[in-house]
Amino acid sequence: MDTVIKDSVNKKSNIFPMAIIGMLFFIFGFVTWLNGSLIPFLKIICDLNDFQALFVTFAFYIAYFVMALPMSYVLKRTGYPNGMAIGLLIMAIGSLLFIPAALSASFIVFLIALFILGTGLTILQTASNPYVVLLGPNESAAMRISIMGLINKGAGVIVPIVFTALVLSDLGDTSEQALTALGADELQELSNRLIMPYLYMAVTAICLIGLVKFSHLPEIEPEESDNISEGKSGITQFPQAILGALALFCYVGVEVIAGDTIGLFGADLGAKHFSTLTSYTMVFMVIGYLIGVTCIPKYLSQKNSLVGSGIAGILCIIGVMNSSIDSSSIAETFWGWSSIPSVPNPIFFVALMGLAHALVWPSVWPLALKGLGKYTAQGSALLIMGISGGAILPLVFGSIAESSSDMQSAYWVAIPCYIFILFYAVKGHKMRSWSNKK
């Protein structure tokens, strides 16, 4: 084990800290996956094209790259529980900034609020993920992170439904064409409807500050000595961590493309329920995390889950690019008997990407942190910086889609990402020096 928890805890005493961290992961998911509904919404309010609308993801996820290292120094000074409280406070401030953003209908103010929200999440993610990895044996860490991911993606299933209920429930026709036809006063009223969801979010974050402060979470400390990390002068000498951060860069990029562009894709195809399409991706991710919880490590190793993710992701992209937008045969086969609206086959494959890559995040963390010893905190910050893939890759996708006027074919940008994830699974996580000597 690379780090220890102060006042060593047994399995029974781990339950309460895991419950607290589980609440935080629910908030991560709620805030993060609200963007999927927010993007097509702001596209209409602020009169944006697809590329401009994806600056929502850029502003939110670039905070992870810019603020990860500064936040790691904050954690070093404050300790992890106090750092979590600070992160929640920053999130509350970012949520409250949505009030002036909505009242002014200013895209720039929305982006500033999203960046601040991302900053709060940065410190929370930097603190919480090592907790989950270290509260038990390393070989079952992916299973524990899968439990957290299940909570996170469960929030992702709920949030588009909540957003639609709070913002769009009494508007009648909510297709992109109908909302675009609204007058200036009606668009302002539509913008004002964003205040309530983010006000609720701010109140929730403030309540969680009290819970974290008085829950007495155990502190994380580095071991005094670590044979594996002896002779290392910095985090850059750990290829498994550097390559792991790049794998997460690729993963978060394709995760955001699958979760946040599906609404834009659906709107372009005329789907009236475009604001809830993120839920389709999240449902498939929940299925993936259930596989992780039940199968890792008993039936499926962390390495093999990554191999499967890379291969399945590539197959999904082939399906997106080569299936017909005029057919909904796959969705009708799976749930046509229910009241769930069917979707065209390419949108089905975009949603299915959620299942394909669901186990990347829980598998990469333990593999990348293994053997870091006293550099675990730096490694965690580095992995968090990999989340910036959610800022860069969707913009690349949007630029290609806008220039070619063909969003369906733009999904090819995910193929190199899945190939790199496959490389990390097969070789990258084993590397202990850049000369490839173990």
Residue pairs with C-beta under 8 A, 6 or more apart in sequence:
1 134
1 138
2 134
2 223
2 226
2 228
2 229
2 369
2 370
2 371
2 372
2 373
2 376
3 130
3 134
3 220
3 221
3 222
3 223
3 373
3 376
4 134
4 221
4 223
5 134
5 135
5 218
5 219
5 220
5 221
6 218
6 219
6 220
6 221
7 218
9 17
9 135
9 218
11 136
14 135
14 136
16 215
17 131
17 135
17 215
17 217
17 218
18 132
18 135
18 144
18 147
20 211
20 212
20 215
20 217
21 128
21 131
21 132
21 148
22 147
22 148
22 151
23 208
23 211
24 84
24 124
24 128
24 208
24 212
25 128
25 148
25 149
25 151
25 152
25 155
26 151
26 152
26 154
26 155
27 88
27 91
27 124
27 155
27 204
27 205
27 208
28 121
28 124
28 125
28 152
28 155
29 151
29 152
29 153
29 154
29 155
29 156
29 159
30 155
30 156
30 158
30 159
30 201
31 91
31 117
31 121
31 201
32 60
32 121
32 152
32 156
33 153
33 155
33 156
33 159
33 160
33 259
33 278
33 282
34 159
34 163
34 197
35 56
35 57
35 60
35 114
35 256
35 260
36 156
36 159
36 160
36 259
36 260
36 262
36 263
36 277
36 278
36 281
37 159
37 160
37 163
37 164
37 263
37 275
37 276
37 278
38 56
38 163
38 194
39 53
39 54
39 56
39 57
39 260
39 261
39 263
39 264
40 53
40 176
40 263
40 264
40 267
40 274
40 275
41 167
41 194
41 275
42 48
42 53
42 56
42 107
42 110
43 49
43 50
43 52
43 53
43 176
43 264
43 267
44 176
44 179
44 180
44 182
44 187
44 190
45 105
45 187
45 190
45 191
46 105
46 106
46 107
46 110
48 107
49 402
50 264
50 268
50 398
50 401
50 402
50 407
51 395
51 398
51 399
51 401
51 402
52 107
53 264
53 398
54 260
54 261
54 264
54 394
54 395
54 397
54 398
55 107
55 111
55 395
56 110
56 111
56 114
56 260
57 256
57 260
57 390
57 391
57 394
57 395
58 391
58 392
58 394
58 395
59 110
59 111
59 112
59 114
59 115
59 118
59 391
60 114
60 115
60 117
60 118
60 390
60 391
61 118
61 252
61 256
61 387
61 388
61 389
61 390
61 391
61 392
62 115
62 118
62 388
62 391
62 392
63 115
63 116
63 117
63 118
63 119
63 121
63 122
64 118
64 121
64 122
64 125
64 384
64 385
64 386
64 387
64 388
64 390
64 391
65 385
65 387
65 388
65 391
67 118
67 119
67 122
67 123
68 122
68 126
68 381
68 382
68 384
68 385
68 387
69 381
69 385
71 83
71 87
71 119
71 122
71 123
71 126
71 381
71 384
72 126
72 377
72 378
72 380
72 381
74 83
74 86
74 123
75 83
75 123
75 126
75 127
75 377
76 377
78 86
79 219
80 127
80 131
80 217
80 219
80 220
81 212
81 213
81 215
81 216
81 217
81 219
82 213
83 123
83 126
83 127
84 123
84 124
84 127
84 128
84 212
84 217
85 209
85 212
85 213
86 123
87 120
87 121
87 122
87 123
87 124
87 127
88 120
88 124
88 205
88 206
88 208
88 209
88 212
89 120
89 205
89 206
89 209
90 116
90 119
90 120
90 123
91 116
91 117
91 120
91 121
91 124
91 201
91 202
91 205
92 120
92 201
92 202
92 205
92 206
92 209
93 116
93 120
93 202
94 113
94 114
94 115
94 116
94 117
94 118
94 119
94 120
95 113
95 117
95 198
95 199
95 201
95 202
95 205
96 198
96 199
96 202
97 109
97 112
97 113
97 116
98 110
98 113
98 194
98 195
98 198
98 199
99 195
99 198
99 199
100 109
101 109
101 110
101 112
101 113
101 194
102 191
102 192
102 193
102 194
102 195
103 191
103 192
103 195
105 187
105 188
105 191
113 198
120 205
122 384
122 387
125 384
125 387
126 380
126 381
126 384
128 148
129 145
129 365
129 380
129 383
129 384
130 220
130 369
130 376
130 377
130 380
131 217
131 220
132 141
132 144
132 145
132 148
132 365
133 141
133 144
133 145
133 365
133 366
133 369
134 141
134 220
135 144
136 144
138 366
138 370
139 297
139 302
139 366
140 296
140 297
141 302
141 362
141 365
141 366
142 292
142 296
142 297
142 302
142 305
142 359
142 362
142 363
142 365
142 366
143 292
143 293
143 296
143 297
143 362
144 362
145 292
145 361
145 362
145 365
145 366
146 289
146 290
146 292
146 293
146 296
146 359
146 362
147 289
147 293
148 362
149 285
149 289
149 292
149 358
149 361
149 362
150 286
150 289
150 290
150 293
153 282
153 285
153 286
153 289
153 354
153 358
154 282
154 286
156 259
156 278
156 279
156 281
156 282
156 285
157 279
157 282
157 283
157 286
158 279
159 278
160 275
160 276
160 277
160 278
160 279
160 282
161 276
161 279
162 197
163 197
163 275
164 174
164 275
164 276
166 193
166 196
166 197
167 190
167 193
167 194
167 197
168 174
168 193
168 275
171 179
171 190
172 178
173 272
174 272
174 273
174 275
175 267
175 270
175 271
175 272
175 274
176 267
176 268
176 270
176 274
177 270
179 190
182 190
222 373
222 374
222 376
222 377
223 373
223 374
226 373
226 374
228 371
228 372
228 373
229 371
229 372
229 373
229 374
229 375
232 238
232 375
234 375
234 378
235 241
235 242
235 372
235 375
235 378
235 379
235 382
236 242
237 433
237 434
238 371
238 372
238 375
238 379
238 432
239 428
239 431
239 432
239 433
239 434
240 367
240 368
240 370
240 371
240 428
240 429
240 430
240 431
240 432
241 368
241 369
241 372
241 375
241 379
241 382
241 383
242 382
243 368
243 424
243 428
243 429
243 431
244 364
244 365
244 367
244 368
244 369
244 383
244 386
244 424
244 428
244 429
245 368
245 382
245 383
245 385
245 386
246 386
246 420
246 424
247 360
247 364
247 368
247 386
247 420
247 421
247 424
247 428
248 360
248 361
248 364
248 368
248 383
248 386
248 387
248 389
249 386
249 387
249 388
249 389
249 392
249 393
250 389
250 393
250 416
250 417
250 418
250 420
250 421
251 357
251 360
251 361
251 364
251 386
251 389
251 417
251 421
252 386
252 387
252 388
252 389
252 390
253 389
253 390
253 392
253 393
253 394
253 414
253 417
254 313
254 353
254 357
254 393
254 414
254 417
254 418
255 354
255 357
255 361
255 390
256 389
256 390
256 393
256 394
257 353
257 393
257 394
257 397
257 411
257 413
257 414
258 281
258 350
258 351
258 353
258 354
258 357
259 278
259 281
259 282
259 354
260 278
260 394
261 350
261 394
261 397
261 398
261 407
262 277
262 278
262 280
262 281
262 347
262 350
262 351
263 274
263 275
263 277
263 278
264 274
264 407
265 277
265 346
265 347
265 350
265 407
265 408
266 273
266 274
266 277
266 343
266 347
267 274
268 407
269 325
269 344
269 347
271 277
271 341
271 343
271 347
273 341
277 343
277 347
277 351
280 343
280 347
280 348
280 351
280 354
281 350
281 351
281 353
281 354
282 354
283 351
283 354
284 351
284 352
284 353
284 354
284 355
284 358
285 354
285 355
285 358
286 358
287 355
287 358
288 354
288 355
288 356
288 357
288 358
288 359
289 358
289 359
289 362
291 300
291 358
291 359
292 300
292 305
292 358
292 359
292 362
295 305
296 302
296 305
296 359
296 362
296 363
300 308
302 362
302 363
302 366
302 367
303 363
303 367
303 425
303 429
304 425
305 359
305 362
305 363
306 359
306 360
306 363
306 364
306 367
306 421
306 422
306 424
306 425
306 429
307 422
307 425
307 426
308 359
309 356
309 357
309 358
309 359
309 360
309 363
309 418
309 421
309 425
310 418
310 419
310 421
310 422
310 423
310 425
311 418
311 422
312 355
312 356
312 357
313 353
313 356
313 357
313 414
313 417
313 418
313 421
314 415
314 418
314 419
314 422
315 356
316 349
316 350
316 352
316 353
316 356
317 349
317 353
317 411
317 412
317 414
317 415
317 418
319 345
319 346
319 348
319 349
319 352
320 346
320 349
320 350
320 353
320 408
320 411
321 346
321 408
321 409
321 411
321 412
323 330
323 344
323 345
323 346
323 348
323 349
324 344
324 345
324 346
325 344
325 345
325 346
325 408
326 344
327 344
327 345
328 342
328 343
328 344
328 345
328 348
329 345
330 345
330 348
330 349
331 342
331 343
331 344
331 345
331 347
331 348
332 342
334 348
335 342
336 342
343 351
346 408
350 411
353 414
356 418
357 418
357 421
360 421
363 425
364 383
364 424
364 429
365 383
367 424
367 429
368 379
368 383
368 429
369 376
369 379
369 380
369 383
371 432
372 378
372 379
389 417
393 413
393 414
393 417
396 413
397 410
397 411
397 413
397 414
398 410
400 410
400 413
401 407
401 410
404 410
430 438
431 438
432 438
